Amino acid sequence: MKLLFPNGEHSQILLSDGVSRVGSDAGNEVQLALDGIQPSHAEIELAAGSMRLRPLGGARISVNGTPVTGETSVGAGDRLAFADVQARVVAIERASSAPPPSKADVDDTGATKLRMALPKLILRGVSGAAFGKTFPIAKEMIIGRQHDCDIPIAAEEISRHHVRIKPGAEGLLVEDLGSANGTYINGKRVQQGLLKAGDELRLDSIRFMLIAPGMEIPRSADKPTAPSALRPESAGSKLPLVIGVLLALVLAAGAVWYFALR
């Protein structure tokens, strides 16, 4: 138990088992050197969680607004008045018996481990020296031929510092850095532009596709584009069939004409 003085006449008092005396004399455990407080005003006895209050020498005391003249039992939440000094009895919460919370994962230095956030955007190479490679984009990056670039591409057609890319709310912000062979978004040359998920970024002959999480990658992005002369549809042309049909019709017409004249 403890005593709180809401008007600030005394700091809070932590009561221990035994008798604590309240009064204006310096020898009291609770000294209240104020008008109306007798040298020995009252005794508070705490034993096994039970608290009792005893006025001394006819001192003026009340509990919850009711004057008392003899020993009285008090408990947590009760309001006491020693003359005009107000106090309140407060229970002290016991330490919880619940198990302590589990410790956060820590490394050997004792620092809390931070989980790395997955990149929201990925550039996937679909042609040339970048074919088959993936580049997570989590910050502003430079693509170029120089080794100090964030994404170095070993290709002569790429400038030393070719293009700057920066993640934005809708995709990648693209800025050409004065490259010799240009920067293209979906086939259109740009100085600055926005590359959205599924769009193609081309640096001369080096092509990338921007991939977002959960996006299905088209199969055509998994292999270089074949020249049109070698595409399978050329071999499967219907032109010979059409010629054959026309030739058969001509021969049939000739036969009919021949027999008609005989």
Secondary structure by P-SEA (a helix, b strand, c coil): cccccccccccccccccccccccccccccccccccccccccbbbbbcccbbbbbbcccccccccccccccbbbbcccbbbbcccbbbbbbbbbccccccccccccccccccbbbbbbcccbbbbbcccccccbbbbbcccccccccccccccccccccccccbbbbbcccccbbbbccccccccccccccccccccccbbbbcccbbbbbbcccbbbbcccccccccccccccccccaaaaaaaaaaaaaaaaaaaaaaaac
